Amino acid sequence: MVIVLQVIILLVVIGILGMTLALNVKSEGLGAAITGASDTYRGAVGVEEQKRRLLSYLCYAFVALSFIFAVLTTHFL
C-alpha cells in the first residue's frame, strides 16, 4: 500500500513539474511560473487557464497524498 502511494506521489510530482514548465509565462518571470501569479488582472485565455487549473489540482492532490502518506507511515508502520 505504501509503495503504491509513493508511486502515485511521484507521478503527481512529475505532473506538477511538467505543467509548471508548460505554462506560457514569457513576460511574467520565473516567480509567476512557480506561484501561478500574473501581473494582469484578467485570467489567461483558453488553454493557459486550463493548464493553471490542472496545476492547482495537482498541487492539492500532492498535499493530500503527502498527508495520507505521513499518517500511514507514522501510525501503521
N, C-alpha and C positions, 0 to 999 in steps of 0.2 A: 504493500500500500504506500509506504513512504517513498519507495523508488519510483513508482508511477507518478506520485505527486511532484517529485523532483524533476522528472522529465517534462511534466506539464508546465512547471515553473520555468524551466529552461526554454521551452518553446515560446512561452509568453514573453520572456526577456528578449529572445531573438526577434519576435514580432515588434516589440517596443523599439528596438534598435533600428529595424528596417523601416518602420513608419516614421521615426524621427528623421532618418536620412532621406526619406522620400518626400518630406514636406518641402514645398516651394517657398523658401524664405530668402530670396535674393537680396532684398534691401533691408531686411529686418534684423540681421545679425544672428550670431550663434545663440545669444541669450533667448531670443524669440523662438529659435528652433527647439531649445531644450524645454522651455516653460510653456510653449504654445501661445505666448502673448503676441500681440500685434499692436503696431502703432496706430493703425486705422481703427475707427470706431464701428465700422460695418464689418460683418463677417466675410470670410473668404467665400468665393462663389463655387458652387458645384462640387467638384472632386476634392478640392482642397479642404472644404468644410467636412466632407465625409471622412477624409484622412485624419483630420484633427479629432473628430468624434470617435473614430475607431481607436486612435491613440489613447484617448482618455479612458475608453472602456478597457483597453489592455492594461493600463496603469491601475485601474480599480481592481481588475482581476489579479494583478500581481500582488497588490496589498492584501487582498482577501486570501489568496492562496498561501502567501507567506505567513499570514497569521495562523491559518489552519495547520500549516506545516510546523510552526513553532509549538502550537498546542499539542499536536500529535507526538512530536519528538520529546517534549518536556514531560508529558504525563503518561505516555504509554510505552516509552522505550527505556 
